[in-house]
Amino acid sequence: MSRLKVTQIRSEIGGKQNQRDTLRSLGLKRIGDTVVKEDRPEIRGMVNTVAHLIVVEEVD
């Protein structure tokens, strides 16, 4: 199964509460933080919620 490398590039300040919560659930706390997650539908949904705040790359 492939993996997703998720990097936060924009601040959560001024965003909606559900977007802030989604970033925390992904494990992102500040600009420049990077996490690697399994490519699952739940993670894809979270990525779509905060797509304007992050950059996503596929990793093998």
C-alpha positions as a Python dict, from the first residue, in 0.01 Angstrom:
ca = {
    (1, 'M'): (0, 0, 0),
    (2, 'S'): (131, 345, -86),
    (3, 'R'): (191, 620, 162),
    (4, 'L'): (130, 994, 161),
    (5, 'K'): (384, 1253, 271),
    (6, 'V'): (186, 1549, 406),
    (7, 'T'): (355, 1885, 473),
    (8, 'Q'): (187, 2191, 622),
    (9, 'I'): (267, 2505, 421),
    (10, 'R'): (13, 2757, 550),
    (11, 'S'): (-106, 2863, 894),
    (12, 'E'): (-425, 2740, 1055),
    (13, 'I'): (-487, 3086, 1203),
    (14, 'G'): (-812, 3228, 1073),
    (15, 'G'): (-933, 2886, 961),
    (16, 'K'): (-1245, 2709, 1077),
    (17, 'Q'): (-1235, 2491, 1386),
    (18, 'N'): (-1284, 2169, 1189),
    (19, 'Q'): (-979, 2255, 976),
    (20, 'R'): (-768, 2316, 1285),
    (21, 'D'): (-886, 1987, 1432),
    (22, 'T'): (-809, 1805, 1106),
    (23, 'L'): (-451, 1936, 1101),
    (24, 'R'): (-404, 1816, 1459),
    (25, 'S'): (-550, 1476, 1373),
    (26, 'L'): (-300, 1446, 1089),
    (27, 'G'): (-21, 1526, 1336),
    (28, 'L'): (65, 1870, 1199),
    (29, 'K'): (131, 2145, 1452),
    (30, 'R'): (321, 2417, 1267),
    (31, 'I'): (429, 2533, 923),
    (32, 'G'): (695, 2302, 784),
    (33, 'D'): (585, 1995, 979),
    (34, 'T'): (580, 1674, 774),
    (35, 'V'): (413, 1341, 846),
    (36, 'V'): (388, 1018, 648),
    (37, 'K'): (49, 845, 656),
    (38, 'E'): (-96, 534, 494),
    (39, 'D'): (-307, 607, 185),
    (40, 'R'): (-653, 524, 318),
    (41, 'P'): (-995, 679, 250),
    (42, 'E'): (-1004, 836, 597),
    (43, 'I'): (-671, 1010, 543),
    (44, 'R'): (-773, 1119, 191),
    (45, 'G'): (-1084, 1282, 340),
    (46, 'M'): (-877, 1472, 595),
    (47, 'V'): (-636, 1581, 321),
    (48, 'N'): (-927, 1713, 112),
    (49, 'T'): (-1057, 1913, 409),
    (50, 'V'): (-731, 2109, 446),
    (51, 'A'): (-598, 2085, 89),
    (52, 'H'): (-533, 2460, 77),
    (53, 'L'): (-304, 2442, 382),
    (54, 'I'): (-90, 2141, 289),
    (55, 'V'): (115, 1978, 15),
    (56, 'V'): (75, 1603, -48),
    (57, 'E'): (324, 1371, -219),
    (58, 'E'): (301, 997, -276),
    (59, 'V'): (586, 795, -126),
    (60, 'D'): (670, 425, -168),
}
